[in-house]
Amino acid sequence: MKRVLAGAQRFTRVIGLIEAVVGSLLVGIIFVMMLLQITLRYVPAFQGVWVGEVARFALVWLTFALVGYLVSKGEHPVIETIDLVIKGRGRRWVLIFVHVVIVVISVAFAADAAALVGSISGQGTPVLRIPMTVIYVVPMIGFMLSAIHALVRALTFLIFPESVEDAIANEEGQAIA
């Protein structure tokens, strides 16, 4: 079991790296589109309506593409009051429970996004006519990866109790920095 979990952890690290690269590219796209939109305001010959649409969808995609990455790093929204009150073994079980809840919610959201991908046909975005199925694929993939990251973290905390303290120390160090 530990060998399978080690392989899953390696897989999630690689996926996390890919998510970080995709997130960086999306931030770059948003930046370039905003600069282009500002520039096109002063050039009367060009209409840049499409620039705003690309920037908006890149921002939405950025949000959903990085959901799994944030879960893998323990930077998803949590209520830290419980962590301050409960110590030791109880803290471990709270973290396992939190990640199981994240798995359940992420799977539900991914299923809803998959239903949207399957149900919308022929409809496109207003300006560029990007198929809406393409728009909804990114949240579906993001939530599936979020579920995978949360499941791996929950299993890690379950099988390796010492990893809880390492994860908490790492998260506290990042919060201070």
C-alpha positions as CSV (number, residue, x, y, z in Angstrom):
1,M,0.0,0.0,0.0
2,K,2.8,2.4,0.9
3,R,4.4,1.8,-2.5
4,V,1.2,2.6,-4.3
5,L,0.8,5.7,-2.2
6,A,4.4,6.8,-3.0
7,G,3.6,6.4,-6.7
8,A,0.4,8.4,-6.3
9,Q,2.4,11.1,-4.5
10,R,4.8,11.3,-7.4
11,F,2.0,11.5,-9.8
12,T,0.3,14.3,-7.9
13,R,3.7,16.2,-7.8
14,V,4.0,16.0,-11.6
15,I,0.3,17.0,-12.0
16,G,0.9,19.9,-9.6
17,L,3.9,21.0,-11.7
18,I,1.7,20.9,-14.8
19,E,-1.1,22.8,-13.0
20,A,1.4,25.5,-11.9
21,V,2.7,25.9,-15.5
22,V,-0.9,26.1,-16.8
23,G,-1.7,28.7,-14.1
24,S,1.4,30.7,-15.0
25,L,0.4,30.7,-18.7
26,L,-3.1,31.8,-17.9
27,V,-1.8,34.7,-15.8
28,G,0.4,35.6,-18.7
29,I,-2.5,35.5,-21.1
30,I,-4.6,37.7,-18.8
31,F,-1.7,40.2,-18.5
32,V,-1.2,40.3,-22.3
33,M,-4.9,40.6,-23.0
34,M,-5.2,43.5,-20.5
35,L,-2.3,45.3,-22.1
36,L,-3.8,44.7,-25.6
37,Q,-7.2,45.9,-24.5
38,I,-5.7,49.1,-23.1
39,T,-3.7,49.6,-26.3
40,L,-6.6,48.9,-28.6
41,R,-8.7,51.6,-26.9
42,Y,-6.4,54.2,-28.5
43,V,-6.3,52.6,-31.9
44,P,-9.6,53.5,-33.6
45,A,-9.2,51.2,-36.6
46,F,-9.2,48.0,-34.5
47,Q,-12.1,46.5,-32.5
48,G,-10.8,44.5,-29.6
49,V,-14.0,43.0,-28.1
50,W,-12.5,39.5,-28.3
51,V,-9.7,40.6,-26.0
52,G,-12.0,41.1,-23.0
53,E,-13.6,37.7,-23.7
54,V,-10.3,35.9,-23.8
55,A,-9.2,37.6,-20.5
56,R,-12.5,36.8,-18.8
57,F,-12.4,33.1,-19.7
58,A,-8.7,32.9,-18.8
59,L,-9.5,34.3,-15.4
60,V,-12.3,31.7,-14.9
61,W,-10.0,28.9,-16.2
62,L,-7.2,30.1,-13.8
63,T,-9.6,29.7,-10.9
64,F,-10.6,26.2,-11.7
65,A,-7.2,25.0,-13.1
66,L,-5.5,25.9,-9.8
67,V,-8.1,24.3,-7.4
68,G,-6.2,21.0,-7.4
69,Y,-2.8,22.7,-7.0
70,L,-4.0,24.6,-4.0
71,V,-5.4,21.5,-2.4
72,S,-2.1,19.7,-3.0
73,K,-0.2,22.4,-1.2
74,G,-2.7,22.7,1.6
75,E,-3.5,26.3,0.7
76,H,-7.2,25.8,0.1
77,P,-9.6,27.7,2.4
78,V,-9.8,26.0,5.8
79,I,-11.0,26.9,9.2
80,E,-7.8,27.0,11.2
81,T,-9.5,27.5,14.6
82,I,-10.0,23.7,14.8
83,D,-6.3,23.2,14.2
84,L,-5.4,25.6,17.1
85,V,-7.7,23.8,19.5
86,I,-7.2,20.1,18.6
87,K,-3.7,18.7,18.8
88,G,-2.0,15.4,18.0
89,R,-4.1,12.5,16.8
90,G,-7.3,14.6,16.8
91,R,-5.7,17.0,14.4
92,R,-4.7,14.2,12.1
93,W,-8.3,12.9,11.9
94,V,-9.7,16.4,11.3
95,L,-7.3,16.8,8.4
96,I,-8.3,13.4,7.0
97,F,-12.0,14.4,7.4
98,V,-11.4,17.7,5.7
99,H,-9.7,16.1,2.7
100,V,-12.4,13.4,2.4
101,V,-15.0,16.2,2.3
102,I,-13.0,17.9,-0.4
103,V,-12.9,14.7,-2.4
104,V,-16.7,14.3,-2.2
105,I,-17.4,18.0,-3.1
106,S,-14.8,17.9,-5.9
107,V,-16.3,14.7,-7.4
108,A,-19.8,16.3,-7.2
109,F,-18.6,19.5,-8.9
110,A,-16.7,17.5,-11.6
111,A,-19.9,15.4,-12.3
112,D,-21.9,18.6,-12.7
113,A,-19.3,20.1,-15.0
114,A,-19.3,16.8,-17.0
115,A,-23.1,17.1,-17.3
116,L,-22.7,20.6,-18.6
117,V,-20.0,19.4,-21.1
118,G,-22.4,16.7,-22.3
119,S,-25.5,18.7,-22.4
120,I,-24.5,21.9,-24.3
121,S,-24.0,21.4,-28.0
122,G,-23.7,24.0,-30.7
123,Q,-23.6,26.9,-28.3
124,G,-20.6,29.2,-28.4
125,T,-19.2,32.2,-26.7
126,P,-20.6,35.6,-27.9
127,V,-17.6,37.0,-29.7
128,L,-15.1,34.2,-30.6
129,R,-17.7,31.4,-30.8
130,I,-15.6,29.1,-28.6
131,P,-17.8,26.0,-28.0
132,M,-19.2,26.1,-24.5
133,T,-18.1,22.5,-24.1
134,V,-14.5,23.7,-24.2
135,I,-15.3,26.3,-21.6
136,Y,-16.7,23.7,-19.2
137,V,-14.0,21.1,-19.7
138,V,-11.5,23.1,-17.7
139,P,-13.6,23.2,-14.4
140,M,-14.3,19.5,-14.9
141,I,-10.6,18.6,-15.1
142,G,-9.8,21.0,-12.3
143,F,-12.2,19.4,-9.9
144,M,-11.2,15.9,-10.9
145,L,-7.6,16.8,-10.2
146,S,-8.7,18.4,-6.9
147,A,-10.3,15.2,-5.9
148,I,-7.2,13.2,-6.7
149,H,-4.9,15.6,-4.8
150,A,-7.3,15.5,-1.7
151,L,-7.5,11.8,-1.8
152,V,-3.8,11.4,-1.9
153,R,-3.4,13.8,1.0
154,A,-6.0,12.0,3.0
155,L,-4.4,8.7,2.4
156,T,-1.0,10.1,3.2
157,F,-2.2,11.5,6.5
158,L,-3.9,8.1,7.3
159,I,-0.9,5.9,6.4
160,F,1.9,8.2,7.5
161,P,0.8,10.0,10.8
162,E,4.1,11.9,11.0
163,S,3.3,13.6,7.7
164,V,0.5,15.6,9.4
165,E,3.0,17.6,11.5
166,D,5.2,18.1,8.4
167,A,2.3,19.4,6.4
168,I,1.2,21.7,9.2
169,A,4.7,23.1,9.8
170,N,5.0,23.7,6.0
171,E,1.6,25.4,5.8
172,E,2.4,27.6,8.9
173,G,5.8,28.5,7.4
174,Q,4.1,29.5,4.1
175,A,1.5,31.6,6.0
176,I,4.2,33.5,7.9
177,A,6.3,34.2,4.8
